[in-house]
Amino acid sequence: MAKLLITGGCGFVGSHIVEHLLKETYWDIVIIDRLDFTSSLERLRDIDIWEEQKHRVKFIWWDLKSEINDFIIKQIEDVNYVWHLAASSHVDRSIIDPLSFVMDNVVGTCNILNFVRNSAKNIEKFFYMGTDESFGPASENINFKEWDRYNSTNPYSASKSGAEELCLAFANTYKLPIAIGHTMNIYGERQHPEKFIPIIIKKVLAGEKLTIHNGSRYWIHARNVADALMFVNFEKDNREKYNIVGEVELSNLELAQKIAGILEKPLNYELVEAVESRPGHDKRYSLDGGKMQELGWEHPKSFEESLEKTVKWIADKDNSRWL
């Protein structure tokens, strides 16, 4: 029986990946999480098959800013795969406190890499979750490929880029089987309320004015990301990168209009220029997803279907605590 260690498994994306693994595999799962304000055990309890499958999951509290000690190593035991998702990810907070992002994203990544090279003797794949923001702003009709140069424009993306370079260095120096994924804007149920789609839903339901920054993004549901990680996990090439890209690009206004339409509510908004109003933010990010397509990966769920399901789930009064 395979065993996976996932860092940040109680976070938004991590919980969707745990859900996917419980439904699609027979793997045992070890979660490392520090349970800060962006993560919660409630996300796991919200998984519809949690009660019948939770025996396959072991939770370990640990802050990866600290070296993984012998006591934690014994709790983890042996693992076949490590998927490193734990990270601080909010641009605005990184601008206020850049050092905390270096500690979480760079030092934390180094600590989990050291655990793998020293203690995970049967490791078959280490996956690092990178970000499209490492490439910086993309002008119209530009879609960055996996190995294009980086151009970080805020402390968050710089810290993620630094951690990614560490992964490549460990793959080269210690011959670790490492894969790196770049994702676009991820959305879905149980997302933190500081993120854009929950903000839109909350404002539209309350009839409040929404400030929309003029820009565009590709959007991808967390369940599709989980499916892509499973696909990449069994690719034979090591020290390789993969862009995990949403199907369609929407302006921020178009996305808000779609959500208001699903909710059957009017959209009250003010459109402002992103670059002028939000230093460190970029108007457009874009990745080329051709490599994953050529390898044979396809989105299991469409954007339209996933967005409608997500909006209705978040708007349901039974799930209002996530707003």
C-alpha positions as CSV (number, residue, x, y, z in Angstrom):
1,M,0.0,0.0,0.0
2,A,1.4,3.4,-1.0
3,K,1.7,6.2,1.5
4,L,1.7,9.9,0.8
5,L,2.9,12.7,3.0
6,I,1.2,16.0,2.2
7,T,2.2,19.3,3.8
8,G,-0.6,21.8,4.3
9,G,-3.3,19.1,4.0
10,C,-5.7,21.1,6.1
11,G,-5.5,24.1,3.9
12,F,-7.9,24.9,1.1
13,V,-6.1,23.1,-1.8
14,G,-4.7,20.5,0.5
15,S,-8.1,19.4,1.7
16,H,-9.4,19.0,-1.8
17,I,-6.3,16.8,-2.6
18,V,-7.0,14.7,0.5
19,E,-10.6,14.3,-0.6
20,H,-9.5,13.3,-4.1
21,L,-7.1,10.7,-2.8
22,L,-9.6,9.2,-0.4
23,K,-12.1,8.8,-3.2
24,E,-9.7,7.7,-6.0
25,T,-7.0,5.7,-4.3
26,Y,-6.3,3.3,-1.5
27,W,-3.3,5.2,-0.3
28,D,-2.6,6.0,3.3
29,I,-2.1,9.7,3.9
30,V,0.0,11.6,6.4
31,I,-0.8,15.3,6.8
32,I,1.6,17.9,8.3
33,D,0.0,21.2,9.1
34,R,0.5,23.9,11.7
35,L,-3.2,24.9,11.7
36,D,-2.9,28.6,11.3
37,F,-5.7,31.0,10.3
38,T,-5.7,29.7,6.7
39,S,-6.0,26.0,7.7
40,S,-8.5,24.0,9.7
41,L,-9.4,20.4,10.5
42,E,-13.0,21.5,9.7
43,R,-12.1,21.2,6.0
44,L,-11.4,17.5,6.4
45,R,-14.5,17.0,8.4
46,D,-16.5,18.5,5.6
47,I,-15.4,15.8,3.2
48,D,-18.5,13.7,2.5
49,I,-16.7,10.3,3.0
50,W,-14.6,11.5,5.9
51,E,-16.1,9.4,8.7
52,E,-15.8,6.1,6.7
53,Q,-12.3,6.9,5.4
54,K,-10.6,8.9,8.1
55,H,-8.8,5.8,9.4
56,R,-6.5,6.2,6.4
57,V,-5.3,9.6,7.5
58,K,-2.8,10.5,10.1
59,F,-2.5,14.1,11.2
60,I,0.7,15.6,12.6
61,W,1.0,19.1,13.9
62,W,4.2,20.8,12.9
63,D,5.5,24.2,11.8
64,L,7.9,23.6,8.9
65,K,9.9,26.7,9.9
66,S,11.5,24.3,12.4
67,E,13.7,21.4,11.3
68,I,11.8,18.1,11.3
69,N,13.1,16.3,14.4
70,D,13.4,12.6,15.2
71,F,10.1,12.5,17.1
72,I,8.2,13.7,14.1
73,I,10.1,11.5,11.7
74,K,9.1,8.5,13.7
75,Q,5.4,9.6,13.5
76,I,5.7,10.0,9.7
77,E,7.3,6.6,9.3
78,D,8.2,5.6,5.7
79,V,6.5,7.3,2.7
80,N,6.5,6.8,-1.0
81,Y,5.4,10.2,-2.1
82,V,5.7,13.7,-0.7
83,W,3.5,16.6,-2.0
84,H,4.6,19.9,-0.6
85,L,1.8,22.4,-0.6
86,A,2.3,24.2,2.7
87,A,3.0,27.9,2.0
88,S,2.0,31.4,2.9
89,S,0.2,32.7,-0.2
90,H,-1.4,36.1,0.2
91,V,0.3,38.9,-1.7
92,D,-0.9,41.7,0.4
93,R,0.4,40.1,3.6
94,S,3.7,39.4,2.0
95,I,4.1,43.1,1.2
96,I,3.6,44.0,4.8
97,D,5.7,41.2,6.3
98,P,8.1,39.7,3.6
99,L,10.4,37.9,6.1
100,S,7.6,35.7,7.3
101,F,7.1,34.5,3.7
102,V,10.8,33.7,3.4
103,M,10.6,31.7,6.6
104,D,7.4,29.8,5.6
105,N,8.1,29.3,1.9
106,V,11.9,29.1,1.6
107,V,13.1,27.8,5.0
108,G,10.0,25.5,5.3
109,T,10.7,24.0,1.9
110,C,14.4,23.4,2.8
111,N,13.3,21.6,5.9
112,I,10.9,19.2,4.1
113,L,13.6,18.6,1.4
114,N,16.1,17.7,4.1
115,F,13.7,15.3,5.6
116,V,13.2,13.6,2.3
117,R,17.0,13.3,1.5
118,N,17.9,12.1,5.0
119,S,14.9,10.0,6.1
120,A,12.6,9.1,3.2
121,K,14.5,6.1,1.9
122,N,11.8,4.8,-0.4
123,I,10.8,8.1,-1.9
124,E,9.5,7.8,-5.5
125,K,8.3,11.3,-6.1
126,F,8.6,14.7,-4.4
127,F,6.1,17.3,-5.8
128,Y,6.5,21.0,-5.1
129,M,3.5,23.3,-5.7
130,G,4.8,26.5,-7.4
131,T,2.9,29.5,-8.7
132,D,2.2,31.3,-12.0
133,E,3.2,34.5,-10.2
134,S,6.9,33.6,-10.3
135,F,6.9,34.5,-14.0
136,G,5.6,38.0,-13.3
137,P,3.1,39.9,-15.4
138,A,2.2,38.6,-18.9
139,S,1.4,41.0,-21.6
140,E,-1.5,40.2,-24.0
141,N,-1.0,37.0,-26.0
142,I,2.0,35.9,-23.8
143,N,1.7,32.5,-22.1
144,F,4.8,31.5,-20.2
145,K,6.2,28.0,-20.6
146,E,7.6,25.9,-17.8
147,W,11.2,26.9,-18.1
148,D,10.8,30.5,-19.0
149,R,12.7,33.1,-16.9
150,Y,11.2,34.3,-13.6
151,N,10.3,37.9,-12.9
152,S,8.9,38.0,-9.3
153,T,7.2,41.3,-8.6
154,N,6.2,40.8,-4.9
155,P,7.7,39.1,-1.9
156,Y,5.2,36.2,-2.1
157,S,6.2,35.2,-5.6
158,A,9.9,35.8,-4.9
159,S,9.7,33.4,-1.9
160,K,7.9,30.7,-4.0
161,S,10.5,31.1,-6.7
162,G,13.4,30.7,-4.2
163,A,11.8,27.6,-2.8
164,E,11.4,26.2,-6.3
165,E,15.1,26.8,-7.0
166,L,15.9,24.9,-3.9
167,C,13.9,21.9,-5.2
168,L,15.8,22.0,-8.4
169,A,19.1,22.2,-6.5
170,F,18.2,19.2,-4.3
171,A,17.2,17.2,-7.4
172,N,20.5,17.9,-9.0
173,T,22.8,17.6,-5.9
174,Y,21.1,14.7,-4.1
175,K,19.4,13.1,-7.1
176,L,15.9,13.4,-5.5
177,P,13.0,12.5,-7.8
178,I,11.4,16.0,-7.9
179,A,8.6,17.4,-10.0
180,I,7.4,21.0,-9.9
181,G,3.9,22.3,-10.8
182,H,2.9,25.9,-11.6
183,T,-0.8,26.5,-11.0
184,M,-3.1,29.4,-11.9
185,N,-5.8,30.9,-9.7
186,I,-7.3,28.0,-7.8
187,Y,-10.9,28.1,-6.4
188,G,-13.4,25.8,-4.9
189,E,-15.4,25.0,-1.8
190,R,-13.9,25.7,1.6
191,Q,-11.7,28.5,0.3
192,H,-10.5,31.2,2.7
193,P,-12.8,34.2,2.8
194,E,-9.9,36.6,1.9
195,K,-9.8,35.2,-1.6
196,F,-11.5,36.8,-4.6
197,I,-14.3,34.4,-5.4
198,P,-15.6,34.2,-1.7
199,I,-15.3,38.0,-1.5
200,I,-17.5,38.4,-4.7
201,I,-20.1,36.0,-3.3
202,K,-20.3,37.7,0.1
203,K,-20.6,41.2,-1.5
204,V,-23.2,40.2,-4.0
205,L,-25.3,38.4,-1.5
206,A,-25.1,41.4,0.8
207,G,-25.8,43.9,-2.0
208,E,-22.6,45.7,-1.2
209,K,-20.3,47.5,-3.7
210,L,-17.4,45.3,-4.9
211,T,-14.1,46.8,-5.9
212,I,-12.8,45.0,-9.0
213,H,-9.3,45.5,-10.1
214,N,-8.9,45.6,-13.9
215,G,-7.1,42.5,-14.8
216,S,-7.5,38.9,-16.0
217,R,-6.7,35.4,-14.7
218,Y,-7.1,31.7,-15.7
219,W,-9.2,29.9,-13.0
220,I,-9.0,26.2,-12.1
221,H,-11.0,24.2,-9.5
222,A,-9.0,22.5,-6.8
223,R,-10.4,19.1,-7.7
224,N,-8.9,19.5,-11.2
225,V,-5.6,20.4,-9.6
226,A,-5.7,17.3,-7.5
227,D,-6.3,15.2,-10.6
228,A,-3.4,16.9,-12.3
229,L,-1.1,16.1,-9.3
230,M,-2.0,12.4,-9.6
231,F,-1.2,12.5,-13.3
232,V,2.2,14.2,-12.7
233,N,3.0,11.9,-9.8
234,F,3.5,8.9,-12.2
235,E,5.5,10.8,-14.9
236,K,8.9,9.2,-15.1
237,D,11.0,12.3,-15.7
238,N,12.6,13.9,-12.7
239,R,13.7,17.5,-12.2
240,E,10.8,18.5,-14.4
241,K,8.2,21.2,-14.4
242,Y,4.5,21.2,-15.4
243,N,2.0,24.1,-15.9
244,I,-1.4,23.2,-14.5
245,V,-3.6,25.7,-16.2
246,G,-7.3,26.6,-16.2
247,E,-9.4,26.2,-19.4
248,V,-10.5,29.8,-19.9
249,E,-9.2,33.3,-19.2
250,L,-11.6,35.7,-17.7
251,S,-11.3,39.4,-16.7
252,N,-12.0,40.0,-13.1
253,L,-15.2,41.8,-14.1
254,E,-16.4,38.9,-16.3
255,L,-15.9,36.5,-13.4
256,A,-17.8,38.7,-11.0
257,Q,-20.6,39.0,-13.6
258,K,-20.8,35.2,-14.0
259,I,-21.0,34.7,-10.2
260,A,-23.7,37.4,-9.8
261,G,-25.6,35.6,-12.6
262,I,-25.4,32.3,-10.8
263,L,-26.7,33.9,-7.6
264,E,-29.4,35.8,-9.6
265,K,-28.4,39.0,-7.9
266,P,-27.3,42.4,-9.3
267,L,-23.6,43.3,-9.3
268,N,-22.7,46.6,-7.7
269,Y,-19.1,47.3,-8.5
270,E,-16.4,49.9,-9.0
271,L,-13.6,49.1,-11.6
272,V,-10.1,50.3,-10.7
273,E,-6.7,49.9,-12.3
274,A,-4.9,47.0,-10.6
275,V,-1.3,48.2,-10.9
276,E,-2.0,51.7,-9.7
277,S,-4.2,50.6,-6.7
278,R,-2.3,47.5,-5.6
279,P,1.5,47.8,-5.6
280,G,3.1,44.4,-6.0
281,H,0.1,43.0,-7.9
282,D,0.1,42.3,-11.7
283,K,-2.7,42.9,-14.2
284,R,-2.4,39.6,-15.9
285,Y,-0.7,36.2,-15.3
286,S,-0.7,33.5,-17.9
287,L,0.9,30.1,-18.4
288,D,1.1,27.7,-21.4
289,G,-0.7,24.5,-20.6
290,G,0.4,22.7,-23.8
291,K,2.9,20.3,-22.1
292,M,0.2,18.7,-19.9
293,Q,-2.2,18.4,-22.9
294,E,0.5,16.7,-25.0
295,L,1.1,14.3,-22.1
296,G,-2.6,13.4,-22.2
297,W,-4.0,15.2,-19.2
298,E,-7.5,16.7,-19.5
299,H,-9.7,18.6,-17.0
300,P,-12.1,16.1,-15.5
301,K,-14.6,18.9,-14.7
302,S,-15.4,21.9,-16.9
303,F,-14.9,25.5,-15.6
304,E,-18.6,26.4,-16.0
305,E,-19.8,23.3,-14.1
306,S,-17.2,23.7,-11.4
307,L,-17.9,27.4,-10.9
308,E,-21.6,27.0,-10.6
309,K,-21.2,24.1,-8.1
310,T,-18.8,26.1,-6.0
311,V,-20.8,29.3,-6.0
312,K,-24.0,27.5,-5.0
313,W,-22.2,25.6,-2.3
314,I,-20.6,28.6,-0.7
315,A,-23.8,30.6,-0.9
316,D,-25.8,27.9,0.8
317,K,-26.7,29.0,4.3
318,D,-25.4,25.6,5.7
319,N,-21.9,26.6,4.5
320,S,-22.0,30.2,5.5
321,R,-19.2,29.8,8.0
322,W,-16.7,29.6,5.1
323,L,-17.6,33.3,4.3
